[in-house]
Amino acid sequence: MIHRVSLSLLIAVVIPAVVFYAFFVLAGVWTAIVAALVWSYGAIAWRAVTRRRASGLLILAAILLTGRTALSAVADSTWLYFLQPVISDGVVAALFLLSLASTRPLVARLAGDFYPMDQELASRPRVRRLFWHLTALWAVLGLAKATLTLWLLQSQSLETFVLVKSIAMLAINVVAAFATIGLAARVARKEGLLGSPHPVVVAATRA
């Protein structure tokens, strides 16, 4: 369970952030923007070539990076590139909040990316409540990230913004991911799933 979540976060969030910052320091912001995008699509292509399924988190990250890069290139504005996560985090948070009104919130739809489960397990009351609570958690997290990013963008230099944002967003995502694992493990224990042949429920989502 931890391996799946860690690997998904590493490929979709951590490595692109490291690649971006390294190229930003060595070759400038536009090179860094292109390098991060190339990494995301390269990771998707590699998983396709090796016949492994790309996670929803990786695909979502690639789509968001593509939109950010295209709009920034058209406007010839790096500031717009860094502003867009504020918008995208807000939109994603809104989607998570809206999905709470449905019978299958977004975390329930993404859970299969991290651990397989059958319909019987997914429909258990405790598991359904877990999906609802995790969806609400990640919605609040998205709003918090958007607010923090906007404040940093307006108050800090570009160099400080890139460094602080990279570290802060990574820390937030890692803490939230392990909180998700902890909540899922608690529900699995109550359901008697730990140590049983049934799969353990776990779910997590982007940066």
C-alpha positions as CSV (number, residue, x, y, z in Angstrom):
1,M,0.0,0.0,0.0
2,I,2.8,2.4,1.0
3,H,4.8,1.4,-2.0
4,R,2.0,2.1,-4.5
5,V,1.3,5.5,-3.0
6,S,4.9,6.5,-2.7
7,L,5.7,5.4,-6.3
8,S,2.7,7.4,-7.7
9,L,3.7,10.5,-5.8
10,L,7.4,10.0,-6.8
11,I,6.7,9.8,-10.5
12,A,3.9,12.3,-10.8
13,V,4.9,15.0,-8.2
14,V,8.4,14.6,-6.7
15,I,10.5,14.0,-9.8
16,P,8.9,16.7,-11.9
17,A,9.4,19.2,-9.1
18,V,13.1,18.2,-8.8
19,V,13.6,18.3,-12.6
20,F,12.0,21.7,-12.8
21,Y,14.1,23.2,-10.0
22,A,17.3,21.7,-11.4
23,F,16.8,23.1,-14.9
24,F,15.5,26.4,-13.4
25,V,18.8,26.9,-11.6
26,L,21.0,25.6,-14.5
27,A,19.3,26.9,-17.6
28,G,16.4,29.2,-16.8
29,V,12.7,29.1,-16.3
30,W,11.6,28.2,-19.9
31,T,14.0,25.3,-20.1
32,A,12.7,24.1,-16.7
33,I,9.1,24.4,-17.9
34,V,9.8,22.2,-21.0
35,A,11.9,19.7,-19.0
36,A,9.1,19.1,-16.4
37,L,6.6,18.5,-19.3
38,V,8.9,16.2,-21.1
39,W,9.4,14.1,-17.9
40,S,5.6,13.7,-17.4
41,Y,5.0,12.5,-21.0
42,G,8.1,10.4,-20.9
43,A,6.9,8.6,-17.8
44,I,3.5,8.0,-19.4
45,A,5.2,6.7,-22.6
46,W,7.5,4.5,-20.6
47,R,4.6,2.8,-18.8
48,A,2.8,2.3,-22.1
49,V,5.9,0.7,-23.7
50,T,6.3,-1.6,-20.7
51,R,2.6,-2.4,-20.7
52,R,2.0,-0.9,-17.3
53,R,-1.0,1.3,-16.5
54,A,-0.2,5.0,-15.9
55,S,-1.9,6.2,-12.7
56,G,-4.7,8.8,-12.8
57,L,-2.5,11.1,-10.8
58,L,0.3,11.0,-13.4
59,I,-2.2,11.6,-16.3
60,L,-3.8,14.5,-14.4
61,A,-0.4,16.0,-13.7
62,A,0.6,15.8,-17.4
63,I,-2.7,17.4,-18.5
64,L,-2.3,20.3,-16.0
65,L,1.3,20.8,-17.0
66,T,0.3,20.8,-20.7
67,G,-2.3,23.5,-20.1
68,R,0.0,25.6,-18.1
69,T,2.8,25.4,-20.6
70,A,0.6,26.1,-23.6
71,L,-1.1,29.2,-22.0
72,S,2.2,30.6,-20.8
73,A,3.8,30.1,-24.2
74,V,0.9,31.8,-26.0
75,A,1.0,34.7,-23.5
76,D,4.8,34.7,-23.3
77,S,4.5,35.0,-19.6
78,T,6.3,32.9,-17.0
79,W,4.2,34.7,-14.3
80,L,1.1,33.2,-15.8
81,Y,2.7,29.7,-15.6
82,F,3.1,30.1,-11.9
83,L,-0.3,31.6,-11.4
84,Q,-2.1,28.7,-13.1
85,P,-1.6,26.2,-10.2
86,V,-3.7,28.6,-8.1
87,I,-6.5,28.2,-10.6
88,S,-6.0,24.5,-11.2
89,D,-5.8,23.7,-7.5
90,G,-9.0,25.7,-7.0
91,V,-10.8,24.0,-9.8
92,V,-9.7,20.5,-8.6
93,A,-10.8,21.4,-5.1
94,A,-14.2,22.5,-6.4
95,L,-14.6,19.2,-8.3
96,F,-13.8,17.3,-5.2
97,L,-16.3,19.3,-3.2
98,L,-19.0,18.9,-5.9
99,S,-18.4,15.1,-6.1
100,L,-19.4,14.9,-2.4
101,A,-23.0,15.3,-3.5
102,S,-22.8,12.2,-5.7
103,T,-23.0,8.5,-4.8
104,R,-19.3,8.1,-5.8
105,P,-17.0,10.9,-4.7
106,L,-13.7,11.4,-6.6
107,V,-11.5,9.5,-4.2
108,A,-13.7,6.4,-4.8
109,R,-13.0,6.8,-8.5
110,L,-9.2,7.2,-8.0
111,A,-8.9,4.4,-5.4
112,G,-8.2,1.7,-8.0
113,D,-5.0,3.5,-9.1
114,F,-3.5,2.6,-5.7
115,Y,-5.0,-0.6,-4.7
116,P,-7.5,-3.0,-6.3
117,M,-10.9,-3.7,-4.6
118,D,-14.1,-5.3,-5.6
119,Q,-17.6,-3.8,-5.6
120,E,-18.6,-5.5,-2.4
121,L,-15.7,-4.0,-0.5
122,A,-16.2,-0.5,-2.0
123,S,-19.8,-0.5,-1.0
124,R,-19.3,-1.2,2.7
125,P,-20.6,1.7,4.8
126,R,-17.3,2.4,6.6
127,V,-15.4,2.3,3.3
128,R,-18.0,4.7,1.6
129,R,-17.6,7.1,4.6
130,L,-13.8,6.8,4.2
131,F,-14.1,7.9,0.5
132,W,-16.3,10.8,1.5
133,H,-14.0,12.0,4.3
134,L,-10.9,11.6,2.1
135,T,-12.6,13.6,-0.7
136,A,-13.4,16.4,1.7
137,L,-9.8,16.3,3.0
138,W,-8.3,16.6,-0.4
139,A,-10.7,19.4,-1.4
140,V,-9.7,21.4,1.7
141,L,-6.0,20.6,0.8
142,G,-6.5,22.0,-2.7
143,L,-7.9,25.2,-1.4
144,A,-5.1,25.6,1.1
145,K,-2.4,25.0,-1.6
146,A,-4.0,27.5,-3.9
147,T,-4.1,30.1,-1.2
148,L,-0.5,29.5,-0.2
149,T,0.8,29.6,-3.8
150,L,-1.0,32.9,-4.5
151,W,0.5,34.4,-1.4
152,L,4.0,33.3,-2.2
153,L,3.7,34.5,-5.8
154,Q,2.6,37.9,-4.8
155,S,5.1,38.3,-1.9
156,Q,8.3,36.6,-2.9
157,S,10.9,36.9,-5.7
158,L,10.8,34.3,-8.4
159,E,13.8,32.4,-7.1
160,T,12.4,32.2,-3.6
161,F,8.9,31.4,-4.8
162,V,10.2,28.4,-6.9
163,L,12.2,27.0,-4.0
164,V,9.7,27.5,-1.2
165,K,6.8,26.4,-3.3
166,S,8.6,23.2,-4.4
167,I,9.4,22.2,-0.8
168,A,6.1,23.3,0.7
169,M,3.9,21.6,-1.9
170,L,6.0,18.4,-1.6
171,A,5.8,18.4,2.2
172,I,2.0,19.0,2.1
173,N,1.4,16.2,-0.4
174,V,3.5,13.7,1.4
175,V,1.9,14.5,4.8
176,A,-1.6,14.3,3.2
177,A,-0.8,11.0,1.5
178,F,0.4,9.3,4.7
179,A,-2.6,10.7,6.5
180,T,-4.7,9.1,3.8
181,I,-2.9,5.8,4.3
182,G,-3.4,6.0,8.1
183,L,-7.2,6.7,7.8
184,A,-7.5,3.9,5.2
185,A,-5.6,1.4,7.5
186,R,-7.8,2.3,10.4
187,V,-10.9,1.5,8.4
188,A,-9.3,-1.7,7.1
189,R,-8.6,-2.8,10.6
190,K,-12.2,-2.1,11.7
191,E,-13.4,-4.1,8.7
192,G,-11.1,-7.0,9.6
193,L,-9.3,-6.7,6.3
194,L,-5.7,-6.4,7.6
195,G,-4.1,-9.8,7.2
196,S,-7.0,-11.1,5.2
197,P,-7.1,-12.0,1.5
198,H,-9.3,-9.0,0.8
199,P,-7.5,-5.9,-0.6
200,V,-6.9,-2.9,1.7
201,V,-8.5,0.3,0.7
202,V,-6.3,3.3,-0.1
203,A,-6.7,6.3,-2.2
204,A,-4.7,9.6,-2.9
205,T,-4.8,12.5,-5.6
206,R,-2.3,15.8,-7.5
207,A,-0.5,18.3,-6.8
